[in-house]
Amino acid sequence: MIRAIYSVTSLLLGMGILLSGSGLLGTLLGLRASAEGFSDITIGLIMAAFYFGYIVGSQWCPPLITRIGHIRTFTALSAAAAVVSLLHGMVIDPWFWGLLRLIHGICMIGLYMVIESWLNEQINHRRGQVFAVYMMVSLGALGAGQFLIIIYGADQLGSFAMVAMLFCLGLIPLALTRVHQPVLASITKMPLLELFKISHVGAWGALSSGLITGSFWGLSAVYALDIGLSDSEVASFIASTIIGGALLQWPIGSLSDRYDRRLVLFWVCIGAAAFALLMFIMSGRGGLWLSPIAVIYGGLSFALYALSVAQTHDRMSEGNTMAATQGLLLLNGIGATLGPLLIGALMYGLGTTSFPILLAVFLLLLASYTRYRIGADPAVPAAERTEFVPITRTSIEVLEMDPRAESESESESESGTESDMKA
């Protein structure tokens, strides 16, 4: 395993630096937007533009990478992300910020595609372990980036310059790496309606988890600032959520491999809703009380998407899991786009402090639907379930690293060999 990780160290390091900058920028914008007096609904629109950029970029970036190559694409998108980061601090205008967030979302999904396709090219064995390390590096970098806001604060251009610097620094490990030009994964698309028919809970879970986590990423800093947390406490609060997301996915996944996944998803939703409500109750106690609550909330809410993917895979025929996961990624992106818009609008009417209550409401709606489907559909037998794999929303290229996809490819290869022998 150590040799496999060592072979992709520069790729992981470069991505880690980039994600620390991206994580810092997301929190920085929430804090600065609040300080500038932007309304909750305006901030929701700005944050939603980032996830809409994800959706747009997932269509635009593959042809770009194919046309000009991975190195040039990575360089161009990193430079664009650095410029966009600086422009946020130089021009304070909500409409302009919305445009910048859209561009930044396109850049980030393109950078994910380049890094993940490079990783796919470099690793042939121990994909599951490398995949797990990649997920840990991603979440760790996002969490670490939060604390950089303490250096300059949200009101200084220096914080935006630091984000730009990180996007430039992330270029260096990749520029010094000697790797072969990889090939982008080619995955057959599955109609979203078919996905809903195959796995009601999986499809709705992917959509809902996008709405819930997208809202948290976009609006949690606004909420934390409104209840009186300092910049450092806001950073600790959001980082605690990410840490929980990294720590609890494995034990939750282990439970879902042993019991009906829908039942686990139901109780995870109930637990996350309970801790969201506890967050609201303890909101006046300060960051010292909120951070432990955030760890548990993050661990539960971040597991929703991975559980939804596993539930869908359980009900898929062999050979279609990657197409299904691509559809789930799209649904998750749609949910992440709608979440800040919807919850931001509700916060505008109900008050910023209603944020955790609104999260709890949507979690309980997903729990209610899941409970209904448990009674309506039989459970997948334990022998037919796929293995749970912790996963977050990145790009379609990460599907190639998923050990479940590796098993699928091996099955297809074996089938092809048998057919050749018969012929």
ABEGO torsion letter per residue (X at the ends): XAAAAAAAAAAAAAAAAAAAAAAAAAAAAAAAAAAAGBBAAAAAAAAAAAAAAAAAAAAAAAAAAAAAEAAAAAAAAAAAAAAAAAAAAABBBAAAAAAAAAAAAAAAAAAAAAAAAAAAAABABGAAAAAAAAAAAAAAAAAAAAAAAAAAEAABAAAAAAAAAAAAAAAAAAAABBBBBBBBBBBBBBBAAAAAAABAAAAAAAAAAAAAAAAAAAAAAAAAAAAGBBAAAAAAAAAAAAAAAAAAAAAAAAAAAABBAAAAAAAAAAAAAAAAAAAAAAAAAEAAAAAAAAAAAAAAAAAAAAAAAAAAAAABBBGAAAAAAAAAAAAAAAAAAAAAAAAAAAAAAAEAAAAAAAAAAAAAAAAAAAAAAAAABBBBBAAABBBBBBBBBBBAAAAAABAAAAAAAAAAAAAAAAAAAAX
